[in-house]
């Protein structure tokens, strides 16, 4: 079973170590003692926690098939004659959208604007660290 240190959980969630500890103390996130004796979170526990947190309480107008809705702030907009590149910071994630300049203008997209994004893809690549790396060791890739 995968166990993650508090600092790893904090990094994955984009919060501080103290926040993760407070959630654990409040009973929101179950912890165990890892092999080193330090507090840890089981991987399955963290996955369940994240799923519970991902429920968006805001009603959605209409029906949508996309599930990946993020809210963030526009950090940069680059426009040319036809296209615009819009950069957003959504929690720990940088999201870049390419759209027509007309759409960016109509939406009033400028740095500092709060916006939502919907990410929908038909191909998602999932990567995991080699077992030695998870255990704190180093394993060189061939």
C-alpha positions in Angstrom: 0.0 0.0 0.0 1.3 3.4 -0.9 2.0 5.7 2.0 2.6 9.4 1.5 4.4 11.7 3.9 2.5 14.8 5.1 4.8 17.0 3.0 4.0 14.9 -0.1 0.3 15.2 0.5 0.6 18.9 1.0 2.6 19.3 -2.3 0.0 17.2 -4.2 -2.9 19.3 -2.8 -1.2 22.7 -3.1 -1.6 23.4 0.6 0.8 23.7 3.5 2.0 20.9 5.7 0.2 22.6 8.6 -3.1 22.5 6.7 -2.8 18.8 6.1 -2.0 18.3 9.8 -5.0 20.3 10.8 -7.3 18.3 8.5 -5.9 15.1 10.1 -6.4 16.4 13.7 -10.0 17.4 12.8 -10.6 13.9 11.5 -11.1 15.0 7.9 -8.1 13.0 6.7 -7.0 9.7 8.3 -3.3 9.2 9.0 -1.2 6.2 9.9 2.4 5.9 11.3 4.7 5.2 8.4 7.7 2.8 8.5 9.9 5.7 9.8 7.4 6.4 12.6 6.3 9.7 11.0 2.7 10.5 10.1 1.6 9.3 6.7 -1.5 9.1 4.6 -2.5 5.9 2.8 -2.8 6.5 -1.0 -6.3 5.1 -1.1 -7.4 7.4 1.8 -6.0 10.4 -0.1 -7.8 9.4 -3.2 -11.1 9.1 -1.3 -10.5 12.4 0.3 -9.9 14.1 -3.0 -13.0 12.6 -4.6 -15.1 13.9 -1.7 -13.5 17.3 -2.1 -14.1 17.5 -5.8 -17.9 17.6 -5.6 -18.7 21.0 -6.9 -21.7 22.4 -4.8 -22.4 25.1 -7.4 -25.3 24.2 -9.7 -24.4 23.8 -13.3 -26.7 25.4 -15.9 -27.6 22.7 -18.4 -25.9 19.3 -18.8 -22.2 18.8 -19.6 -20.1 15.8 -20.2 -16.9 17.4 -19.1 -16.0 16.6 -15.5 -12.8 18.6 -15.0 -13.9 22.1 -14.0 -11.3 24.4 -12.5 -11.6 27.9 -11.2 -8.6 30.2 -11.3 -7.2 33.6 -12.2 -5.9 34.8 -15.5 -2.2 35.5 -15.2 -1.4 36.4 -18.8 -3.0 37.1 -22.2 -1.1 37.3 -25.5 -3.1 38.4 -28.5 -2.2 38.6 -32.2 -4.4 39.5 -35.1 -6.4 36.3 -34.9 -5.6 34.2 -31.8 -5.1 34.6 -28.1 -3.1 32.6 -25.6 -4.7 32.8 -22.1 -2.7 31.6 -19.1 -4.6 30.8 -15.9 -3.4 29.6 -12.5 -5.9 27.2 -11.0 -4.6 26.2 -7.6 -1.3 24.4 -8.2 -2.1 24.0 -11.9 -1.1 26.3 -14.8 -3.7 26.0 -17.6 -3.1 27.5 -21.0 -6.0 28.0 -23.5 -5.7 28.9 -27.1 -8.8 30.7 -28.5 -9.8 33.3 -31.0 -8.8 36.8 -30.2 -12.5 37.7 -30.6 -13.5 35.2 -27.9 -10.9 36.5 -25.5 -12.0 40.1 -26.1 -15.7 39.2 -25.7 -14.9 37.5 -22.4 -12.9 40.5 -21.2 -9.9 38.2 -20.4 -7.1 40.2 -18.8 -4.6 39.4 -16.0 -6.4 39.4 -12.7 -9.8 38.2 -14.1 -11.3 35.2 -12.2 -12.4 32.6 -14.7 -13.4 29.0 -14.9 -12.0 26.4 -17.2 -13.3 23.0 -18.4 -10.7 20.5 -19.5 -11.8 17.6 -21.6 -9.5 15.2 -23.2 -9.8 11.9 -24.9 -6.2 10.9 -24.0 -4.7 11.1 -20.5 -1.2 9.8 -19.7 -0.7 8.6 -16.1 2.7 8.2 -14.7 3.9 6.7 -11.4 7.3 6.8 -9.8 9.3 3.6 -9.9 8.9 1.6 -6.6 12.5 2.5 -5.5 11.8 6.2 -5.9 8.6 5.9 -3.8 10.5 4.2 -1.0 13.0 7.1 -1.0 15.7 5.4 -3.0 16.9 6.4 -6.4 16.4 4.4 -9.5 18.0 5.6 -12.8 16.0 5.3 -15.9 17.4 3.4 -18.8 
